[in-house]
Amino acid sequence: MLQSKLFYKTLKEAPKTAEVVSHKLLLRGGFISQLSSGIYNFLPLGYKVQKKIEKIIRQEMDSIGCQELLLSALQPKKLWVASGRWNEMDPPLFKIKNRHKKEFALGSTHEEVITDLVKSYIKSYKDLPVALYQFQNKFRNEMRFTGGLLRTAEFIMKDLYSFHSNKEDFEDFFKKVVRAYEKIYKRCGLNGVKSEASGGIFTKEKTYEFQVISEVGEDKIVFCSKCGWAANLEVIKLKKNLKCPQCGGKLIQKKSIEVGHTFRLGTKYSESLGLYFIDKEMRKKPVIMGCYGIGLGRLMATIVEINNDKRGIIWPTEVAPFQIHLLRIENSRKVIAASDKLYNDLKAMGLEILYDDRDDKSAGEKFAEADLLGMPIRVVVSEKTLKLDSAEIKKRSENKIKLVKRKNLPQFLSKILN
């Protein structure tokens, strides 16, 4: 991508309303723009990051046998009344009427819709298990919006729903999802801490949240420094010198950001919405369900909260908008020709390149903007580097600069990106 053609604009200062680091940097870098309180547009750079996150999640979901679909965001009132949540959701639903006076909700979650759908397809134990997921807009009628993408009115969520004939099968799949989530967070450059949590409005059964330790987080967890056990403070009574219930180790209290949730739904929705199956003994039983969610925007913001320095964002390679930021310093014919050739050669290799081909920016402006945008590898071509028949290579996460011969560049870059 030629930077001169990229739809973006950087800001020297973030708006005063932006308080947390991720909100400031994503606005300053032109990744997102704010439409209203809690409502954001994703610009090309930010949308590229979101699609990279989506790709990682999709790969891990598909690897454990899940199937992708897309459900309606507009949901009829009758489903929410049947589950008992039309007036019980917290935060309350966004409710609307069509021109025929029929009431609908903008989906904040999809348990009702997916259960009603699956009811038409599952009749026998032979139809189970099944696991279905989507990437869909959710709408949350929050009292307040904070932290930029950390708490918004509208966001894209990956929500997975699983359906089982017995608890053993459910628990086996639940463990697979937990392992898949751990892989997702690792690939996104995060340490996702699995913590016991409350099911809230979704279920009374024990659930797990995935938390990332951060001072900007709205949650508080305790975790064991010895065995790694963790729990949200919502579900335990913290006493002085409380020990880990698993190993007796010391518990540490920290603020954290919730980046995912896995729910044991049991038969709550299958019973209220009529999702039953016939087992091997020809008995009618309610289907056992699970629900597993990850908010993509919040995950993006959390990645930035954890991966940054005073100059800007440091994107982990798998979620970066581009793998390489190529900077052309000076505008002599020789430098332009060498930079253009390198850009085309690297593109031909299948590498993702943002090429700063702008003529009206100084070297200092280009370097500052490259640090703000945070691509994993910076490559500089200038009169100085060409005299040495080289290019300057620098990882965004390091201060060390390396000169690499131009003929060796493709192999060198391919190696450090893998």
Secondary structure, 3 states (H helix, E strand, C coil): CEHHHCCCCCCCCCCCCCCCHHHHHHHHCCCEEEEECCEEEECHHHHHHHHHHHHHHHHHHHHCCCEECCCCCEEEHHHHHHHCCCCCCCCCCEEEECCCCCEEEECCCCHHHHHHHHCCCCCEHHHCCEEEEEEEEEECCCCCCCCHHHCCCEEEEEEEEEEECCHHHHHHHHHHHHHHHHHHHHHCCCCCEEEEECCCCCCCCCEEEEEEECCCCCEEEEEECCCCCEEECCCCCCCCCCECCCCCCEEEEEEEEEEEEEEEEECHHHHHHCCEEECCCCCEEECEEEEEEEEHHHHHHHHHHHCEECCEECCCHHHCCCCEEEEECCCCHHHHHHHHHHHHHHHHCCCCEEEECCCCCCHHHHHHHHHHHCCCEEEEECHHHHHCCEEEEEECCCCCEEEEEHHHHHHHHHHHHC
